[in-house]
């Protein structure tokens, strides 16, 4: 299986469409209804069904953690379970739940702004993955 044949996006972002996936070499688009926490739940399921986590499960800063959208890149793997990825998702869930309890509102910015930012973050992950710089879930460092 080639690298391109194995990528998937797990997202609740309406900007992520099948056309977006095709243009960027992603075979599967797992659309999720609901919150970023629901995206984590769907990703957890996939990581127990032969996928590994490629992108970081948390956005790069706290204001973006308040965003209503989250997109994660996953890749088909030879292992049945991605233990490191599952641990990363569990930690991300804990952080997101804690932050959401602190922030009752979504903060400043519109849903359209957050959707665009989420898309740009995913594009960066796709670029890094193609360059061999994808997140190594085991150590959190870039791998080659």
MOWO-V808523 format. One record per backbone hydrogen bond with DSSP energy under -0.5 kcal/mol. CO is the residue of the C=O (numbers start at 0). NH is the residue of the N-H. If there is no record, write none. Layout:
CO/NH + CO/NH
This chain:
2/5 + 3/6 + 5/75 + 6/26 + 6/27 + 7/73 + 8/10 + 8/29 + 9/71 + 10/31 + 11/13 + 12/15 + 14/16 + 16/20 + 17/21 + 18/22 + 19/23 + 20/25 + 21/24 + 27/8 + 27/29 + 28/30 + 29/10 + 34/37 + 34/38 + 35/39 + 36/40 + 37/41 + 38/42 + 39/43 + 40/44 + 41/45 + 42/46 + 43/47 + 44/47 + 45/48 + 45/50 + 46/81 + 49/76 + 51/74 + 53/134 + 60/64 + 61/64 + 61/65 + 62/65 + 63/66 + 69/11 + 71/9 + 72/53 + 72/54 + 73/7 + 74/51 + 79/49 + 80/82 + 81/85 + 82/86 + 83/87 + 84/88 + 85/89 + 86/90 + 87/91 + 88/92 + 89/93 + 90/94 + 91/95 + 92/96 + 93/97 + 94/98 + 95/99 + 96/100 + 97/101 + 98/102 + 101/103 + 109/113 + 110/114 + 111/115 + 112/116 + 113/117 + 114/118 + 115/119 + 116/120 + 117/121 + 118/122 + 119/123 + 120/124 + 121/125 + 122/126 + 123/127 + 124/128 + 125/129 + 126/130 + 127/132 + 128/131 + 133/142 + 134/136 + 135/138 + 135/139 + 140/135
